[in-house]
Amino acid sequence: MSKDSAFSEFGMARTVKALCEEIREIYLWDQIPWVIGYSGGKDSSAILQLIWLAIRELPIEQRTKPIHVISTDTLVEQTLVAAWVDASHTKMREAALDQQMPITPHKLTPAVRDTFWVNLIGKGYPAPRKLFRWCTSRMKISPSNDFIRSVIRDNGEALLVLGTRKAESSRRGLRMAKTEAASRRAFLNERLTLNTNLPNSKVYTPIEDWSNDDVWLFLMQVKNPWGYSNKSLLGMYQGASADGECPLVVDTSTPSCGNSRFGCWTCTVVDKDRSMEAMIKNDDEKIWMTPLLDLRNDLGNMDLDRSRRDYRRMNGKVQLYGKDKSNLDIIPGPYTKEAREYWLRRLLETQSEVRELGPPEVSSIELISMPELQEIRNIWLYEKHEFDDSLPRIYEEVVGETFPLPAADDQLLRGEDWQLLSELCGDDPTFFELQTSLLDVERQHRGMYRRAGIYDALEDRLKSAQFGSQKEALETRRAEEKRRLDAMEDRHNLHVIQPNLFALEPEVEDIEA
């Protein structure tokens, strides 16, 4: 057995037995409920399997403390893994009831306003990049933390159990069993770490010393206690280039999905999704995933990304970057209206293609939900002031069904009004956007008795449209930034010179004396 293995000193059976004893002792230590992060991958499966086996050895009357198993579905999870997790939850629920285990699975999802497509298509957030990974906090951290906080509110504390593993083993598994009884409690307490991001919670990582091979050895040799096939889990990993999994993320320090096997199919943090490419290449039955890969690659196309984005930030300001103050360039902002409409059309077309190409189990796959589409429409209408209301039209053109509009709709302009206003504004899109924005202020204050704040709102909208074109904005902002940097340089030079002048003063006074 490899020297890097946590099983090398005592073997797998004795190591697992000692770890199960540790788990039972920590479980019986207090009344604090446990929350286990389960992504469906190998590490979280090993953790849950260990805890299940350990607690099952306790008498039924001692299995009183609840164990919550939480899985965060970002709604853009790799489709095969999402189906695997859903099926696992069903098996867990049935097995826990049959075996009288205090284990309850929970599927968590982000709030509609925090989903991937609402942010990208609705608000215009660019596809995530290494330096702008806006998705993790909204889609993973928030749902998990909200659930854990609810457990803390109800019970005062919570213990979070994760499948996090360290690169190097400290070989603590069996040595724990050899400690003196007096130091037992201190050692167990040492196994738990404070969660600095969530007050009144601690973190327990039972397999932190295990290697990848240790995890697979355990899963392949020990039967899954809730009746799911670990060999099928291994089969999901085969044929993919990446070896990791997307862990339960509870803070920004947790390793990202990145190039992991079990991440989001829309992930553009890495250059290529080699795992999806490998699955399509190695298995003819996965050819239906090709439209997903094509859309993902389109999202990650950096050559086209800049041309699809507005030159202004969401607040209307223009931000520059660069080392040469005389040649600063614009930091692109959110996707333009045309780009957002393009992404909506591409997504709906991809959904139709996958349903047509895929097996029966994906014939009704939902890449974007109706609540998300409704939220996107609201953002376009009432935050982007796009009163042409293009979403229902695009939906009907692609899907072939009428988009379900709400019973009451107070949009300010109809399609013909939008077209007329566009013609009156000519070829100046910025001026056109300003008019729709000002009209939206009127809509928001319509019906108010005093209409308090309308002038401040109008002033804010006018300030956000201070530039007529990208060229004008770039020239103006370059000049402003150059003046600012020159002023900073002048102040710095003055600060350097002044101390030297003051240092000479005593010498001058001495000479005169």
KOLDRENRO-348748 format. One record per residue (C-alpha): x, y, z; residue in one letter. Coordinates in Angstrom, 2 decimals, padded with zeros to 5 digits. Example, Ala and Ser with C-alpha at 12.3 -4.5 7.8 and 13.67 -1.06 7.14 Angstrom:
BEGIN
        c1        c2        c3   rest
    012.30   -004.50    007.80      A
    013.67   -001.06    007.14      S
***
This chain:
BEGIN
        c1        c2        c3   rest
    000.00    000.00    000.00      M
    001.28    003.48   -000.85      S
    003.09    005.41    001.90      K
    000.72    008.31    001.15      D
   -002.25    006.17    002.12      S
   -003.99    006.73    005.45      A
   -004.36    002.92    005.55      F
   -000.64    002.12    005.23      S
    000.04    001.73    008.96      E
   -002.95   -000.29    010.17      F
   -004.83   -001.31    007.03      G
   -008.21   -000.17    005.79      M
   -010.41   -002.28    008.08      A
   -008.80   -001.15    011.35      R
   -008.55    002.47    010.21      T
   -012.22    002.59    009.25      V
   -013.22    000.85    012.50      K
   -011.33    003.41    014.58      A
   -012.81    006.27    012.58      L
   -016.33    004.91    013.11      C
   -015.65    004.81    016.86      E
   -014.57    008.44    016.71      E
   -017.72    009.38    014.77      I
   -019.97    007.65    017.31      R
   -018.23    009.30    020.23      E
   -018.56    012.78    018.72      I
   -022.20    012.05    017.82      Y
   -023.05    011.08    021.42      L
   -020.98    013.91    022.91      W
   -023.78    016.51    022.81      D
   -027.17    017.31    021.30      Q
   -025.88    019.53    018.46      I
   -027.39    018.42    015.12      P
   -025.15    017.52    012.20      W
   -025.24    018.88    008.66      V
   -023.42    016.77    006.04      I
   -022.47    018.27    002.70      G
   -023.28    015.75   -000.06      Y
   -022.50    016.56   -003.71      S
   -022.88    013.01   -005.02      G
   -019.15    012.68   -005.72      G
   -016.66    010.26   -004.25      K
   -015.50    012.28   -001.22      D
   -018.94    013.27    000.03      S
   -020.20    009.73   -000.66      S
   -017.37    008.31    001.46      A
   -018.15    010.73    004.30      I
   -021.86    009.96    004.33      L
   -021.21    006.23    004.04      Q
   -018.80    006.32    007.01      L
   -021.25    008.21    009.20      I
   -024.16    006.00    008.18      W
   -022.19    002.84    009.04      L
   -020.99    004.31    012.36      A
   -024.38    005.51    013.58      I
   -026.10    002.31    012.46      R
   -024.05    000.44    015.08      E
   -025.64    002.48    017.88      L
   -028.76    001.21    019.67      P
   -031.90    002.75    018.15      I
   -032.66    004.66    021.37      E
   -029.31    006.49    021.02      Q
   -029.94    007.61    017.44      R
   -031.80    010.70    018.56      T
   -029.70    013.52    017.14      K
   -030.79    014.64    013.64      P
   -028.35    014.36    010.73      I
   -029.22    016.61    007.78      H
   -027.74    015.72    004.38      V
   -027.71    018.80    002.16      I
   -027.04    018.92   -001.59      S
   -026.90    022.26   -003.38      T
   -028.35    022.15   -006.87      D
   -027.21    025.28   -008.72      T
   -029.80    024.46   -011.45      L
   -026.93    024.28   -013.95      V
   -025.36    021.14   -012.49      E
   -023.93    018.54   -014.85      Q
   -027.13    016.78   -015.86      T
   -025.97    013.22   -015.16      L
   -024.77    014.14   -011.68      V
   -027.94    016.06   -010.89      A
   -029.98    012.96   -011.77      A
   -027.61    010.82   -009.69      W
   -028.03    013.04   -006.61      V
   -031.82    013.10   -006.95      D
   -031.93    009.30   -007.18      A
   -029.53    009.04   -004.20      S
   -031.81    011.22   -002.10      H
   -034.76    008.97   -002.89      T
   -032.78    005.88   -001.86      K
   -031.51    007.60    001.31      M
   -035.01    008.60    002.37      R
   -036.31    005.06    001.93      E
   -033.30    003.41    003.61      A
   -033.29    005.84    006.56      A
   -036.95    005.05    007.23      L
   -036.39    001.31    006.89      D
   -033.24    001.27    009.07      Q
   -034.56    003.83    011.59      Q
   -031.69    006.19    010.91      M
   -031.93    009.90    011.96      P
   -030.84    011.00    008.48      I
   -032.85    013.39    006.30      T
   -031.72    014.51    002.79      P
   -032.41    018.08    001.63      H
   -032.06    019.48   -001.89      K
   -031.16    023.18   -001.79      L
   -031.46    025.60   -004.68      T
   -030.58    029.29   -005.05      P
   -033.28    031.94   -004.91      A
   -034.76    032.66   -008.35      V
   -033.06    036.07   -008.45      R
   -029.68    034.44   -007.74      D
   -029.70    031.74   -010.43      T
   -027.15    031.60   -013.21      F
   -029.46    032.51   -016.08      W
   -031.30    035.27   -014.23      V
   -027.97    036.96   -013.54      N
   -026.46    036.34   -016.99      L
   -029.47    036.77   -019.27      I
   -031.55    038.99   -017.01      G
   -029.03    041.38   -015.44      K
   -026.34    040.94   -018.08      G
   -023.56    039.60   -015.84      Y
   -020.76    038.32   -018.11      P
   -019.94    034.61   -018.04      A
   -017.87    033.92   -014.89      P
   -014.09    034.24   -015.08      R
   -011.30    033.57   -012.59      K
   -011.27    037.23   -011.53      L
   -015.06    037.63   -011.58      F
   -016.57    034.46   -010.16      R
   -019.93    035.95   -009.22      W
   -021.71    032.59   -009.35      C
   -020.25    030.80   -006.31      T
   -021.61    033.06   -003.59      S
   -025.08    033.35   -005.11      R
   -025.63    029.77   -006.24      M
   -023.71    027.69   -003.70      K
   -022.70    029.58   -000.57      I
   -026.01    031.35    000.08      S
   -028.33    028.30   -000.09      P
   -026.01    026.20    002.10      S
   -025.43    028.95    004.65      N
   -029.14    029.80    004.81      D
   -029.94    026.19    005.69      F
   -027.16    025.96    008.28      I
   -028.28    029.25    009.85      R
   -031.81    027.88    010.14      S
   -030.46    024.83    012.01      V
   -028.46    027.15    014.30      I
   -031.54    029.31    014.96      R
   -033.56    026.25    015.94      D
   -030.87    024.50    018.00      N
   -028.32    027.13    019.05      G
   -025.44    025.34    017.30      E
   -024.63    023.06    014.35      A
   -021.81    020.74    013.33      L
   -020.94    020.83    009.63      L
   -019.41    017.57    008.30      V
   -017.43    017.92    005.05      L
   -015.44    015.60    002.79      G
   -012.50    018.01    002.63      T
   -009.15    016.25    002.36      R
   -005.61    017.52    002.93      K
   -002.73    016.94    000.51      A
   -000.61    015.26    003.18      E
   -001.72    012.83    005.81      S
   -001.10    013.46    009.50      S
   -001.99    009.83    010.36      R
   -004.33    010.73    013.20      R
   -007.02    008.11    012.59      G
   -005.86    005.21    014.75      L
   -003.55    007.10    017.05      R
   -006.60    008.77    018.50      M
   -007.63    005.42    019.95      A
   -004.34    005.17    021.87      K
   -004.68    008.45    023.77      T
   -005.25    008.50    027.52      E
   -008.83    008.77    028.72      A
   -008.09    012.13    030.38      A
   -007.01    013.66    027.09      S
   -009.79    012.01    025.11      R
   -012.15    014.95    025.28      R
   -009.37    017.39    024.36      A
   -008.44    015.29    021.35      F
   -012.03    015.04    020.13      L
   -012.43    018.77    020.53      N
   -009.25    019.23    018.50      E
   -010.87    017.26    015.65      R
   -013.50    020.00    015.33      L
   -012.62    023.44    014.02      T
   -014.55    026.66    014.45      L
   -016.39    027.89    011.39      N
   -015.40    031.55    011.24      T
   -017.99    032.30    008.56      N
   -020.95    030.96    010.51      L
   -021.03    031.75    014.25      P
   -022.08    028.93    016.59      N
   -020.99    026.24    014.15      S
   -018.03    023.88    013.92      K
   -016.58    021.80    011.10      V
   -015.66    018.11    011.21      Y
   -013.60    016.56    008.39      T
   -013.25    012.80    009.13      P
   -011.34    011.79    005.97      I
   -009.00    014.77    005.75      E
   -006.00    012.40    005.78      D
   -007.24    010.07    003.04      W
   -005.80    009.96   -000.45      S
   -007.81    009.57   -003.65      N
   -006.94    005.88   -003.74      D
   -008.08    005.49   -000.12      D
   -011.48    006.93   -000.98      V
   -011.97    004.62   -003.96      W
   -010.69    001.57   -002.06      L
   -013.21    002.21    000.70      F
   -016.10    002.80   -001.71      L
   -015.33   -000.29   -003.79      M
   -014.84   -002.66   -000.83      Q
   -017.56   -001.45    001.54      V
   -021.18   -001.78    000.44      K
   -023.20    001.39    000.22      N
   -025.56    001.34    003.25      P
   -028.46    003.20    001.59      W
   -028.56    000.77   -001.34      G
   -026.96    002.75   -004.16      Y
   -024.21    001.33   -006.36      S
   -020.70    002.64   -005.73      N
   -019.59    000.88   -008.90      K
   -022.01    003.10   -010.82      S
   -020.39    006.08   -009.12      L
   -017.00    004.89   -010.35      L
   -018.47    004.53   -013.83      G
   -019.47    008.20   -013.81      M
   -015.85    009.16   -013.21      Y
   -014.47    006.94   -015.95      Q
   -013.88    008.56   -019.30      G
   -013.44    012.06   -017.83      A
   -010.09    013.83   -017.58      S
   -010.73    015.55   -014.25      A
   -010.58    013.60   -011.02      D
   -012.11    015.91   -008.46      G
   -015.64    016.78   -007.55      E
   -017.46    020.01   -006.85      C
   -017.56    020.20   -003.05      P
   -020.24    021.73   -000.85      L
   -019.16    025.38   -000.82      V
   -019.84    027.33    002.38      V
   -017.34    030.18    001.96      D
   -015.01    031.64   -000.64      T
   -012.00    029.76    000.77      S
   -013.48    026.42   -000.26      T
   -011.85    025.11   -003.47      P
   -013.91    026.09   -006.49      S
   -015.45    023.67   -008.95      C
   -012.96    024.85   -011.56      G
   -011.97    021.87   -013.74      N
   -013.74    019.37   -011.52      S
   -015.76    016.50   -012.90      R
   -018.84    017.44   -010.91      F
   -019.22    021.14   -011.58      G
   -021.71    023.23   -013.49      C
   -022.04    022.47   -017.19      W
   -021.99    026.23   -017.86      T
   -018.66    026.76   -016.04      C
   -016.36    029.13   -017.96      T
   -013.77    029.54   -015.20      V
   -011.60    027.03   -017.09      V
   -010.72    027.27   -020.78      D
   -012.27    023.91   -021.71      K
   -014.63    021.42   -020.14      D
   -012.44    018.41   -020.84      R
   -014.64    016.07   -018.80      S
   -017.75    016.75   -020.90      M
   -015.67    016.54   -024.05      E
   -014.37    013.14   -022.94      A
   -017.83    011.82   -022.08      M
   -019.17    012.77   -025.51      I
   -016.13    011.32   -027.26      K
   -016.00    008.04   -025.31      N
   -019.70    007.22   -025.16      D
   -022.00    007.39   -028.20      D
   -024.99    007.50   -025.84      E
   -023.78    010.88   -024.54      K
   -023.91    012.57   -027.95      I
   -027.02    014.45   -026.77      W
   -024.73    016.51   -024.51      M
   -023.07    018.14   -027.55      T
   -025.49    021.13   -027.63      P
   -024.67    021.78   -023.96      L
   -020.96    021.78   -024.71      L
   -021.46    024.06   -027.72      D
   -023.36    026.61   -025.63      L
   -020.78    026.39   -022.85      R
   -017.97    027.03   -025.37      N
   -019.91    029.96   -026.82      D
   -020.20    031.46   -023.34      L
   -016.46    031.02   -022.86      G
   -015.46    032.59   -026.20      N
   -013.28    035.49   -025.04      M
   -012.75    036.72   -028.61      D
   -016.44    037.58   -028.89      L
   -017.15    038.37   -025.24      D
   -015.99    041.98   -025.34      R
   -018.10    042.83   -028.40      S
   -021.20    041.53   -026.62      R
   -020.80    043.83   -023.62      R
   -021.73    047.45   -022.95      D
   -018.94    050.00   -022.48      Y
   -020.67    051.23   -019.31      R
   -020.95    049.51   -015.95      R
   -024.37    048.72   -014.52      M
   -024.44    052.09   -012.72      N
   -023.78    053.92   -015.99      G
   -020.18    054.78   -015.13      K
   -017.21    054.13   -017.41      V
   -014.22    052.43   -015.79      Q
   -010.73    052.30   -017.26      L
   -007.70    050.05   -016.80      Y
   -004.09    049.93   -017.99      G
   -000.57    050.82   -016.91      K
   -000.01    053.64   -019.41      D
   -002.11    056.62   -018.31      K
   -002.10    057.98   -021.85      S
   -003.52    054.77   -023.32      N
   -006.08    053.48   -020.80      L
   -008.84    051.21   -022.10      D
   -012.45    050.62   -021.04      I
   -013.40    047.76   -018.70      I
   -016.47    046.29   -020.43      P
   -019.69    046.16   -018.44      G
   -022.77    043.90   -018.66      P
   -024.06    042.21   -021.79      Y
   -025.96    044.48   -024.16      T
   -029.65    044.04   -024.89      K
   -028.84    042.28   -028.17      E
   -026.42    039.91   -026.43      A
   -028.89    039.03   -023.67      R
   -031.56    038.28   -026.23      E
   -029.03    036.16   -028.13      Y
   -028.22    034.12   -024.98      W
   -031.91    033.57   -024.27      L
   -032.51    032.30   -027.79      R
   -029.41    030.05   -027.68      R
   -030.45    028.56   -024.34      L
   -034.01    027.79   -025.45      L
   -032.71    026.29   -028.71      E
   -030.21    024.15   -026.77      T
   -032.99    022.93   -024.48      Q
   -035.06    021.87   -027.50      S
   -032.06    020.09   -029.11      E
   -031.20    018.17   -025.94      V
   -034.81    017.05   -025.53      R
   -034.87    015.84   -029.12      E
   -031.46    014.09   -029.10      L
   -031.46    012.71   -025.58      G
   -032.81    009.51   -024.05      P
   -036.29    009.41   -022.49      P
   -035.02    010.55   -019.10      E
   -033.97    013.92   -020.53      V
   -036.91    014.36   -022.90      S
   -038.40    016.93   -020.54      S
   -035.13    018.42   -019.27      I
   -035.50    022.02   -018.08      E
   -032.37    024.11   -018.62      L
   -034.24    027.22   -017.51      I
   -037.44    027.25   -015.44      S
   -040.56    029.31   -015.97      M
   -039.99    031.28   -012.71      P
   -036.54    032.21   -014.03      E
   -038.01    033.33   -017.35      L
   -040.62    035.42   -015.52      Q
   -037.89    037.02   -013.40      E
   -035.77    037.79   -016.48      I
   -038.76    039.42   -018.14      R
   -039.38    041.58   -015.06      N
   -035.73    042.68   -015.00      I
   -035.79    043.57   -018.70      W
   -039.02    045.53   -018.31      L
   -038.62    047.29   -014.98      Y
   -034.86    047.50   -014.42      E
   -033.52    047.66   -017.96      K
   -036.54    049.72   -019.18      H
   -036.82    047.56   -022.31      E
   -040.51    048.07   -022.99      F
   -040.51    046.27   -026.30      D
   -041.01    043.18   -024.08      D
   -039.05    040.85   -026.35      S
   -038.90    037.79   -024.07      L
   -042.41    036.45   -024.80      P
   -041.80    036.88   -028.52      R
   -038.44    035.02   -028.43      I
   -039.96    032.26   -026.29      Y
   -042.83    031.74   -028.71      E
   -040.52    031.75   -031.77      E
   -038.19    029.10   -030.32      V
   -040.47    026.95   -028.17      V
   -043.59    027.29   -030.31      G
   -045.80    027.98   -027.29      E
   -047.37    031.15   -025.94      T
   -045.49    032.64   -023.01      F
   -047.77    032.83   -019.93      P
   -048.11    036.54   -019.20      L
   -049.30    037.73   -015.77      P
   -052.94    038.77   -015.44      A
   -052.09    042.43   -014.79      A
   -049.17    044.10   -016.50      D
   -048.35    047.79   -015.98      D
   -045.59    048.11   -018.57      Q
   -045.39    051.69   -019.83      L
   -044.91    051.19   -023.55      L
   -046.27    048.68   -026.01      R
   -044.36    047.30   -028.95      G
   -045.62    049.94   -031.39      E
   -044.79    052.73   -028.92      D
   -041.26    051.35   -028.53      W
   -040.79    051.26   -032.30      Q
   -042.05    054.84   -032.72      L
   -039.78    056.16   -029.98      L
   -036.82    054.31   -031.52      S
   -037.48    055.95   -034.90      E
   -037.72    059.41   -033.30      L
   -034.37    058.94   -031.56      C
   -032.70    057.99   -034.83      G
   -029.37    056.13   -034.77      D
   -028.40    057.22   -031.25      D
   -028.94    054.17   -028.97      P
   -027.70    056.02   -025.88      T
   -030.26    058.78   -026.35      F
   -032.96    056.15   -026.91      F
   -031.99    054.36   -023.68      E
   -032.16    057.68   -021.82      L
   -035.71    058.32   -023.04      Q
   -036.94    054.88   -021.96      T
   -035.18    055.31   -018.62      S
   -036.84    058.69   -018.01      L
   -040.22    057.29   -019.01      L
   -039.72    054.48   -016.50      D
   -039.19    057.05   -013.73      V
   -042.58    058.48   -014.71      E
   -044.10    054.98   -014.57      R
   -042.71    054.34   -011.08      Q
   -044.12    057.62   -009.73      H
   -047.42    057.37   -011.55      R
   -050.41    057.50   -009.22      G
   -048.48    059.02   -006.31      M
   -050.21    061.97   -004.64      Y
   -047.03    064.00   -004.08      R
   -044.62    062.09   -006.35      R
   -041.83    062.75   -003.85      A
   -038.34    062.02   -005.15      G
   -039.17    062.14   -008.84      I
   -036.73    065.00   -009.54      Y
   -033.87    063.21   -007.75      D
   -034.66    060.06   -009.73      A
   -034.68    061.99   -013.01      L
   -031.35    063.60   -012.12      E
   -029.78    060.21   -011.37      D
   -030.93    058.83   -014.73      R
   -029.56    061.88   -016.56      L
   -026.18    061.49   -014.82      K
   -025.97    057.84   -015.84      S
   -026.30    058.87   -019.50      A
   -023.56    061.51   -019.53      Q
   -021.74    059.93   -022.50      F
   -023.10    059.95   -026.03      G
   -020.96    057.13   -027.43      S
   -018.19    054.73   -026.50      Q
   -015.62    056.84   -028.33      K
   -016.70    059.99   -026.51      E
   -016.75    058.15   -023.19      A
   -013.23    056.79   -023.73      L
   -011.78    060.21   -024.66      E
   -013.50    061.98   -021.76      T
   -012.55    059.38   -019.17      R
   -008.95    059.18   -020.40      R
   -008.62    062.93   -019.97      A
   -010.20    062.81   -016.50      E
   -008.01    059.93   -015.39      E
   -004.87    061.60   -016.74      K
   -005.67    064.77   -014.76      R
   -006.29    062.70   -011.64      R
   -003.04    060.73   -011.98      L
   -001.05    063.90   -012.74      D
   -002.47    065.55   -009.62      A
   -001.54    062.50   -007.52      M
    001.99    062.59   -008.95      E
    002.34    066.32   -008.18      D
    001.20    065.75   -004.58      R
    003.67    062.89   -004.23      H
    006.57    065.01   -005.53      N
    005.64    067.83   -003.17      L
    005.55    065.41   -000.27      H
    009.04    064.13   -001.14      V
    010.54    067.63   -001.54      I
    009.03    069.28    001.54      Q
    010.76    067.13    004.19      P
    014.14    067.99    002.66      N
    013.37    071.72    002.85      L
    012.33    071.43    006.46      F
    015.48    069.47    007.24      A
    017.61    072.40    006.00      L
    015.93    074.99    008.20      E
    017.83    074.26    011.44      P
    021.13    074.46    009.55      E
    020.22    077.89    008.16      V
    019.28    079.11    011.63      E
    022.64    077.93    013.01      D
    024.57    079.84    010.34      I
    022.65    083.06    011.01      E
    023.24    082.71    014.75      A
***
